[in-house]
Protein backbone atom coordinates (compact mmCIF):
# COMPACT_ATOMS: atom_id res chain seq x y z
CA UNK A 1 0.00 0.00 0.00
CA UNK A 2 1.28 3.47 -0.83
CA UNK A 3 -0.48 5.16 2.09
CA UNK A 4 0.37 4.39 5.72
CA UNK A 5 -2.06 2.18 7.60
CA UNK A 6 -4.62 3.99 9.74
CA UNK A 7 -5.78 0.62 11.11
CA UNK A 8 -3.40 -2.20 11.94
CA UNK A 9 -4.32 -5.58 13.39
CA UNK A 10 -1.54 -8.02 14.26
CA UNK A 11 -2.05 -11.67 15.19
CA UNK A 12 -5.42 -11.01 16.88
CA UNK A 13 -7.30 -13.96 18.33
CA UNK A 14 -10.54 -14.11 20.30
CA UNK A 15 -11.86 -17.21 22.02
CA UNK A 16 -15.42 -17.71 23.25
CA UNK A 17 -15.47 -20.92 25.28
CA UNK A 18 -13.91 -23.51 22.98
CA UNK A 19 -14.61 -21.58 19.77
CA UNK A 20 -12.05 -19.36 18.09
CA UNK A 21 -13.97 -16.36 16.77
CA UNK A 22 -10.68 -14.86 15.55
CA UNK A 23 -7.64 -16.99 14.90
CA UNK A 24 -4.42 -15.06 14.36
CA UNK A 25 -5.93 -12.31 12.18
CA UNK A 26 -3.62 -9.64 10.74
CA UNK A 27 -4.73 -6.80 8.46
CA UNK A 28 -3.67 -3.28 7.53
CA UNK A 29 -6.14 -0.71 6.22
CA UNK A 30 -4.74 2.40 4.54
CA UNK A 31 -6.17 5.89 4.74
CA UNK A 32 -9.03 6.35 2.27
CA UNK A 33 -9.72 2.66 1.61
CA UNK A 34 -13.24 1.22 1.50
CA UNK A 35 -13.01 -2.39 2.60
CA UNK A 36 -15.73 -5.03 2.89
CA UNK A 37 -15.51 -7.80 5.46
CA UNK A 38 -17.43 -10.84 4.25
CA UNK A 39 -17.88 -14.42 5.33
CA UNK A 40 -20.55 -16.78 6.64
CA UNK A 41 -22.29 -16.18 9.96
CA UNK A 42 -19.91 -16.87 12.82
CA UNK A 43 -16.80 -16.26 10.71
CA UNK A 44 -15.54 -13.46 12.98
CA UNK A 45 -16.51 -10.34 11.02
CA UNK A 46 -18.35 -8.52 13.79
CA UNK A 47 -15.87 -9.68 16.43
CA UNK A 48 -13.04 -8.16 14.39
CA UNK A 49 -14.86 -4.87 13.95
CA UNK A 50 -15.74 -4.63 17.64
CA UNK A 51 -12.17 -5.50 18.58
CA UNK A 52 -10.81 -2.70 16.38
CA UNK A 53 -13.05 -0.21 18.19
CA UNK A 54 -12.14 -1.58 21.61
CA UNK A 55 -15.69 -2.71 22.32
CA UNK A 56 -14.42 -6.31 22.50
CA UNK A 57 -11.10 -7.40 24.01
CA UNK A 58 -8.93 -9.89 22.18
CA UNK A 59 -7.15 -12.81 23.83
CA UNK A 60 -4.01 -12.14 25.89
CA UNK A 61 -0.78 -12.75 24.02
CA UNK A 62 0.99 -11.28 21.04
CA UNK A 63 -2.10 -9.74 19.43
CA UNK A 64 -2.12 -5.96 18.93
CA UNK A 65 -4.54 -3.47 17.40
CA UNK A 66 -3.65 0.11 16.49
CA UNK A 67 -5.54 3.04 14.96
CA UNK A 68 -3.83 6.25 13.84
CA UNK A 69 -0.63 4.86 15.34
CA UNK A 70 -2.26 4.63 18.78
CA UNK A 71 -2.41 1.28 20.55
CA UNK A 72 -6.04 0.27 21.14
CA UNK A 73 -5.37 -3.22 22.46
CA UNK A 74 -2.31 -5.14 23.57
CA UNK A 75 -1.94 -8.37 25.54
CA UNK A 76 -5.71 -8.79 25.77
CA UNK A 77 -6.34 -5.39 27.34
CA UNK A 78 -7.75 -2.12 26.05
CA UNK A 79 -5.11 0.59 26.48
CA UNK A 80 -5.41 4.09 27.91
CA UNK A 81 -5.16 5.50 24.38
CA UNK A 82 -8.45 3.99 23.24
CA UNK A 83 -10.56 7.06 24.06
CA UNK A 84 -8.19 9.24 22.06
CA UNK A 85 -8.54 6.95 19.06
CA UNK A 86 -12.30 6.46 19.40
CA UNK A 87 -12.94 10.19 18.98
CA UNK A 88 -11.93 9.71 15.34
CA UNK A 89 -13.71 6.38 14.81
CA UNK A 90 -17.42 6.30 14.01
CA UNK A 91 -19.25 3.02 14.63
CA UNK A 92 -22.43 2.27 12.66
CA UNK A 93 -24.48 -0.54 14.19
CA UNK A 94 -26.92 -2.88 12.47
CA UNK A 95 -29.73 -1.72 14.75
CA UNK A 96 -28.86 2.01 14.39
CA UNK A 97 -28.16 2.59 18.12
CA UNK A 98 -30.20 5.80 18.24
CA UNK A 99 -32.11 6.95 21.33
CA UNK A 100 -35.69 6.43 20.19
CA UNK A 101 -37.36 9.06 22.39
CA UNK A 102 -34.98 11.80 21.25
CA UNK A 103 -35.29 13.76 18.02
CA UNK A 104 -33.15 12.81 15.07
CA UNK A 105 -31.37 16.17 15.42
CA UNK A 106 -30.44 15.45 19.05
CA UNK A 107 -29.20 11.97 18.18
CA UNK A 108 -26.96 13.41 15.51
CA UNK A 109 -25.74 16.24 17.75
CA UNK A 110 -24.65 13.62 20.29
CA UNK A 111 -21.77 12.92 17.95
CA UNK A 112 -20.11 16.08 19.28
CA UNK A 113 -19.97 14.91 22.91
CA UNK A 114 -16.27 14.11 22.72
CA UNK A 115 -15.47 17.75 21.91
CA UNK A 116 -17.91 19.88 23.93
CA UNK A 117 -18.48 20.26 27.70
CA UNK A 118 -20.38 17.25 29.02
CA UNK A 119 -22.95 19.37 30.83
CA UNK A 120 -23.80 21.27 27.65
CA UNK A 121 -24.58 18.01 25.90
CA UNK A 122 -26.48 16.63 28.88
CA UNK A 123 -28.74 19.68 28.94
CA UNK A 124 -29.08 19.88 25.18
CA UNK A 125 -27.38 23.25 25.02
CA UNK A 126 -25.66 22.62 21.74
CA UNK A 127 -23.08 25.18 20.62
CA UNK A 128 -23.87 26.96 17.35
CA UNK A 129 -21.09 25.01 15.65
CA UNK A 130 -22.68 21.70 16.69
CA UNK A 131 -26.14 22.81 15.56
CA UNK A 132 -24.80 23.83 12.16
CA UNK A 133 -22.77 20.63 11.83
CA UNK A 134 -25.77 18.45 12.74
CA UNK A 135 -28.04 20.07 10.16
CA UNK A 136 -25.31 19.95 7.51
CA UNK A 137 -24.79 16.24 8.21
CA UNK A 138 -28.51 15.50 8.09
CA UNK A 139 -28.73 17.34 4.80
CA UNK A 140 -25.72 15.43 3.47
CA UNK A 141 -27.39 12.07 4.05
CA UNK A 142 -30.80 13.28 2.86
CA UNK A 143 -32.90 13.30 6.04
CA UNK A 144 -32.77 16.95 7.18
CA UNK A 145 -36.56 17.23 6.87
CA UNK A 146 -36.93 14.71 9.74
CA UNK A 147 -34.62 16.58 12.14
CA UNK A 148 -37.36 17.34 14.68
CA UNK A 149 -38.97 13.90 14.51
CA UNK A 150 -38.46 11.28 17.22
CA UNK A 151 -35.98 8.68 16.05
CA UNK A 152 -38.27 5.75 16.84
CA UNK A 153 -40.91 7.05 14.43
CA UNK A 154 -38.56 6.90 11.46
CA UNK A 155 -37.99 4.06 9.05
CA UNK A 156 -34.93 1.85 9.39
CA UNK A 157 -33.25 3.47 6.42
CA UNK A 158 -33.86 6.95 7.80
CA UNK A 159 -32.48 5.94 11.20
CA UNK A 160 -29.38 4.41 9.65
CA UNK A 161 -28.72 7.57 7.68
CA UNK A 162 -29.09 9.46 10.95
CA UNK A 163 -26.45 7.19 12.48
CA UNK A 164 -24.10 8.04 9.62
CA UNK A 165 -24.82 11.75 10.12
CA UNK A 166 -23.89 11.34 13.80
CA UNK A 167 -20.50 9.96 12.74
CA UNK A 168 -20.02 13.01 10.52
CA UNK A 169 -20.73 15.36 13.44
CA UNK A 170 -18.24 13.32 15.43
CA UNK A 171 -15.71 14.26 12.70
CA UNK A 172 -14.78 10.61 12.35
CA UNK A 173 -11.91 9.78 10.03
CA UNK A 174 -12.72 6.07 10.06
CA UNK A 175 -16.19 4.55 9.84
CA UNK A 176 -16.68 1.00 11.09
CA UNK A 177 -20.05 -0.24 9.89
CA UNK A 178 -21.30 -3.57 11.26
CA UNK A 179 -23.94 -5.03 8.95
CA UNK A 180 -25.40 -1.54 8.35
CA UNK A 181 -27.90 -2.73 5.73
CA UNK A 182 -28.85 -6.16 7.10
CA UNK A 183 -32.25 -5.03 8.41
CA UNK A 184 -33.10 -2.64 5.57
CA UNK A 185 -35.19 -3.07 2.44
CA UNK A 186 -33.21 -3.18 -0.83
CA UNK A 187 -33.83 0.46 -1.78
CA UNK A 188 -32.80 1.77 1.65
CA UNK A 189 -29.82 -0.59 1.71
CA UNK A 190 -28.52 0.71 -1.62
CA UNK A 191 -28.95 4.29 -0.45
CA UNK A 192 -26.94 3.66 2.72
CA UNK A 193 -24.17 1.95 0.75
CA UNK A 194 -24.13 4.81 -1.75
CA UNK A 195 -23.74 7.31 1.11
CA UNK A 196 -20.85 5.35 2.59
CA UNK A 197 -19.16 5.13 -0.80
CA UNK A 198 -19.64 8.86 -1.39
CA UNK A 199 -18.11 9.69 2.01
CA UNK A 200 -15.19 7.46 1.12
CA UNK A 201 -14.60 8.89 -2.35
CA UNK A 202 -15.54 12.54 -1.79
CA UNK A 203 -14.39 13.07 1.80
CA UNK A 204 -11.60 10.50 1.88
CA UNK A 205 -13.04 8.69 4.90
CA UNK A 206 -11.72 5.22 5.56
CA UNK A 207 -14.61 2.74 5.65
CA UNK A 208 -14.55 -0.84 6.93
CA UNK A 209 -17.94 -2.49 6.54
CA UNK A 210 -19.15 -6.00 7.35
CA UNK A 211 -21.67 -7.34 4.87
CA UNK A 212 -23.71 -10.48 4.38
CA UNK A 213 -24.68 -9.25 0.91
CA UNK A 214 -21.70 -10.26 -1.22
CA UNK A 215 -23.07 -8.41 -4.24
CA UNK A 216 -22.93 -5.14 -2.27
CA UNK A 217 -19.33 -5.87 -1.29
CA UNK A 218 -18.38 -6.38 -4.93
CA UNK A 219 -20.33 -3.35 -6.13
CA UNK A 220 -19.37 -0.72 -3.56
CA UNK A 221 -15.98 -1.73 -2.14
CA UNK A 222 -12.62 -1.85 -3.88
CA UNK A 223 -11.08 -4.35 -1.45
CA UNK A 224 -12.61 -7.41 0.15
CA UNK A 225 -11.41 -9.36 3.16
CA UNK A 226 -13.11 -12.73 3.62
CA UNK A 227 -13.08 -14.65 6.89
CA UNK A 228 -14.00 -18.23 7.53
CA UNK A 229 -13.86 -19.85 10.99
CA UNK A 230 -11.92 -16.88 12.32
CA UNK A 231 -9.19 -16.94 9.67
CA UNK A 232 -8.61 -14.69 6.67
CA UNK A 233 -9.09 -16.73 3.51
CA UNK A 234 -9.03 -13.87 1.00
CA UNK A 235 -7.67 -10.32 1.09
CA UNK A 236 -7.52 -8.50 -2.20
CA UNK A 237 -9.39 -6.53 -4.83
CA UNK A 238 -13.11 -7.10 -5.16
CA UNK A 239 -12.57 -7.73 -8.85
CA UNK A 240 -10.31 -10.67 -7.99
CA UNK A 241 -12.96 -12.69 -6.18
CA UNK A 242 -14.15 -15.54 -8.36
CA UNK A 243 -17.13 -17.84 -8.15
CA UNK A 244 -14.98 -20.79 -7.08
CA UNK A 245 -13.48 -18.85 -4.17
CA UNK A 246 -16.87 -17.67 -2.93
CA UNK A 247 -18.25 -21.19 -3.04
CA UNK A 248 -15.25 -22.34 -0.99
CA UNK A 249 -15.97 -19.59 1.56
CA UNK A 250 -19.74 -20.01 1.82
CA UNK A 251 -20.35 -23.57 0.66
CA UNK A 252 -21.94 -25.07 -2.47
CA UNK A 253 -25.37 -23.57 -1.74
CA UNK A 254 -23.92 -20.13 -2.31
CA UNK A 255 -23.96 -20.55 -6.07
CA UNK A 256 -27.73 -21.01 -6.10
CA UNK A 257 -28.56 -18.01 -3.91
CA UNK A 258 -26.09 -15.50 -5.33
CA UNK A 259 -24.97 -15.89 -8.89
CA UNK A 260 -28.41 -15.70 -10.50
CA UNK A 261 -28.76 -12.14 -9.20
CA UNK A 262 -25.11 -11.10 -9.20
CA UNK A 263 -24.27 -7.64 -10.53
CA UNK A 264 -23.06 -7.57 -14.10
PyMOL commands that set and color helices and strands:
alter all, ss='L'
color gray80, all
select helices_A, chain A and resi 45-53+82-86+104-112+118-122+128-140+144-146+151-153+156-169+186-203+214-220+238-240+243-250+253-261
alter helices_A, ss='H'
color red, helices_A
select strands_A, chain A and resi 5-16+19-30+34-38+64-67+70-74+77-78+89-92+174-178+206-210+223-228+231-237
alter strands_A, ss='S'
color yellow, strands_A
deselect
rebuild
show_as cartoon
